[in-house]
């Protein structure tokens, strides 16, 4: 049996005012494409932050990409995050740098040689359909193009897992469809596991896959 890329057993996640999500049990196998839905404030973002070690676990056991989150040392966090690509709703790009330099910044931070950077950046920009935008200022890109840069940044180190927090939340329906199709293609062609938080039920209906629900202080899988 394949080892899960995400495994949570009786996990509790809290905020300052008490538990946010309790008794979370979850198993996601490599290569899955999974949606995470729930009302605003239900805990979706906190769950994603927990998976990339930006929010602590109060109770339970958690494994992500082969790392034990409950016993993770601070020096191990960068190693975990090299295996995870993160896509944000508001893109979080460096506005004072062009597209190429946004991606080069990530490669420099993760130890790439300068001589290898250009080929890797060209490869990922081609894969997300904006190879011609490498020298463009972020300010000159549409929101859809900015999200493609965000996705390129997420996949530039060939992660095992992508966590996307409302990746179509700032986009119009046609652009949202293009972005979801791009994420699905990455999942299919690269085998990258996807966990996507979304309110976009039109996209869930159009691109059907497994759905997890954050509600009533816990996580449920209606298909189980």
C-alpha positions in Angstrom: 0.0 0.0 0.0 1.3 3.5 -1.0 2.5 5.7 1.9 0.2 8.8 2.2 1.7 12.1 1.3 -0.5 13.7 4.0 -1.6 11.7 7.0 -3.4 13.2 10.0 -4.6 11.2 13.0 -6.9 12.8 15.6 -5.3 16.2 15.0 -6.5 19.4 16.8 -5.6 22.9 15.6 -6.3 25.9 17.8 -6.4 29.6 17.8 -5.9 31.9 20.8 -9.6 31.5 21.7 -9.6 27.7 21.7 -9.8 24.8 19.2 -10.5 25.6 15.6 -10.5 22.1 14.2 -10.6 18.9 16.3 -10.3 15.2 15.6 -9.0 15.6 12.1 -8.4 12.3 10.4 -7.1 12.6 6.8 -5.1 10.5 4.3 -4.2 11.8 0.9 -2.1 9.5 -1.4 0.5 10.7 -3.9 -1.0 12.0 -7.1 -4.4 12.8 -5.7 -6.3 16.0 -6.6 -8.4 17.1 -3.6 -10.7 20.1 -2.9 -11.0 21.6 0.5 -14.3 23.6 1.0 -16.0 25.3 3.9 -17.3 28.7 5.0 -15.0 31.6 5.7 -13.5 31.1 9.2 -14.1 27.4 9.1 -10.4 26.7 9.3 -9.3 25.9 5.7 -6.4 28.4 5.7 -5.3 27.3 9.2 -5.3 23.7 8.0 -3.1 24.5 5.0 -0.8 26.6 7.1 -0.4 23.6 9.5 0.5 21.3 6.6 3.5 23.6 5.7 4.5 24.1 9.3 3.3 27.7 9.7 0.8 26.8 12.4 1.2 24.5 15.3 -0.6 21.2 16.0 -2.0 21.0 19.5 -2.8 17.2 19.6 -2.5 14.2 17.4 -0.1 12.9 14.8 0.7 14.4 11.4 2.9 13.4 8.6 3.5 15.5 5.4 5.9 14.6 2.6 7.7 12.2 4.9 8.1 14.7 7.8 6.6 14.2 11.2 5.0 17.6 12.0 4.5 16.9 15.6 8.3 16.5 16.2 9.5 18.8 13.5 12.7 20.7 14.4 12.9 24.4 13.3 15.9 23.6 11.1 13.8 21.0 9.2 11.1 23.4 8.2 13.0 24.6 5.0 13.5 21.0 4.0 9.8 20.3 4.3 8.9 23.4 2.3 11.1 22.4 -0.5 8.8 19.5 -1.1 5.7 21.8 -1.0 4.6 24.4 -3.5 2.2 27.1 -2.2 -0.3 29.1 -4.3 -2.0 32.1 -2.7 -5.2 33.9 -3.6 -3.5 37.3 -3.7 -0.4 35.9 -5.6 2.2 37.4 -3.1 4.6 38.3 -5.9 7.5 40.7 -5.5 6.2 43.8 -7.2 9.6 45.5 -7.5 10.9 42.6 -9.7 10.0 41.2 -13.0 8.7 37.7 -13.6 12.1 36.1 -14.2 13.5 37.7 -11.0 10.6 36.5 -8.9 11.4 33.0 -9.8 15.2 33.5 -9.6 14.7 34.7 -6.0 13.1 31.3 -5.1 15.9 29.4 -6.8 18.6 31.4 -5.1 16.9 30.8 -1.7 16.9 27.0 -2.3 20.5 26.7 -3.4 20.4 26.5 -7.2 23.5 27.3 -9.3 23.3 30.5 -11.3 24.2 28.5 -14.5 21.1 26.3 -14.1 18.5 28.9 -13.2 17.7 30.3 -16.7 16.8 26.9 -18.1 14.6 26.0 -15.1 12.8 29.3 -15.2 12.2 29.0 -18.9 10.9 25.5 -18.4 8.3 26.4 -15.8 7.1 29.5 -17.5 6.6 27.5 -20.6 4.6 24.9 -18.7 2.3 27.5 -17.3 1.9 29.3 -20.7 3.7 32.6 -20.1 7.2 32.0 -21.5 6.9 35.3 -23.3 6.4 37.2 -20.0 9.7 36.5 -18.4 11.0 40.1 -18.5 7.6 41.7 -17.8 7.0 43.8 -14.7 4.4 42.3 -12.4 2.4 45.5 -12.6 1.9 44.9 -16.4 0.4 41.4 -15.9 -3.3 40.6 -15.7 -4.5 38.9 -12.6 -4.7 35.6 -14.4 -1.1 36.0 -15.6 0.0 36.9 -12.1 -1.5 33.7 -10.8 0.3 31.7 -13.5 3.5 33.3 -12.2 2.4 32.2 -8.7 1.9 28.6 -9.9 5.3 28.7 -11.7 6.9 29.7 -8.4 5.1 26.9 -6.7 6.3 24.2 -9.1 9.8 25.6 -9.7 11.5 23.1 -7.3 9.4 20.2 -8.6 7.5 19.7 -5.3 5.6 16.5 -4.3 2.7 18.5 -3.0 0.9 21.8 -3.9 -1.3 23.6 -1.4 -3.4 26.2 -3.0 -5.4 28.6 -0.9 -8.4 30.0 -3.0 -6.3 30.2 -6.2 -9.2 31.5 -8.2 -10.6 33.8 -5.6 -9.6 37.0 -7.3 -10.3 35.9 -10.9 -13.2 36.1 -13.3 -15.0 32.8 -14.3 -13.2 32.3 -17.6 -9.8 32.9 -16.1 -10.7 30.7 -13.1 -11.4 27.9 -15.4 -8.1 28.3 -17.2 -6.2 28.3 -13.8 -8.0 25.2 -12.6 -7.3 23.4 -15.9 -3.6 24.3 -15.5 -3.5 22.9 -12.0 -5.2 19.7 -13.2 -2.7 19.4 -16.0 0.2 19.7 -13.6 -1.4 17.0 -11.4 -1.8 14.7 -14.4 1.4 15.3 -16.2 3.8 15.7 -13.3 2.0 13.6 -10.7 2.0 16.4 -8.2 -0.5 16.0 -5.4 -2.9 18.9 -5.1 -4.9 20.1 -2.1 -7.0 23.2 -3.1 -9.0 25.3 -0.8 -11.9 27.0 -2.7 -15.3 28.6 -2.6 -15.7 28.1 -6.4 -18.4 25.5 -6.7 -18.7 26.1 -10.4 -15.1 24.9 -10.8 -15.7 21.9 -8.4 -18.7 20.9 -10.6 -16.8 21.4 -13.8 -13.6 19.6 -12.7 -14.9 17.0 -10.4 -12.6 15.3 -7.8 -12.5 14.3 -4.2 -13.9 17.0 -1.8 -13.1 17.5 1.9 -15.4 19.7 4.0 -14.4 22.0 6.9 -17.5 22.4 9.1 -18.7 22.3 12.7 -15.1 22.4 13.9 -13.8 19.4 12.1 -13.0 17.9 8.7 -15.2 15.5 6.9 -15.0 13.5 3.7 -18.5 13.0 2.3 -17.4 10.3 0.0 -16.3 8.0 2.8 
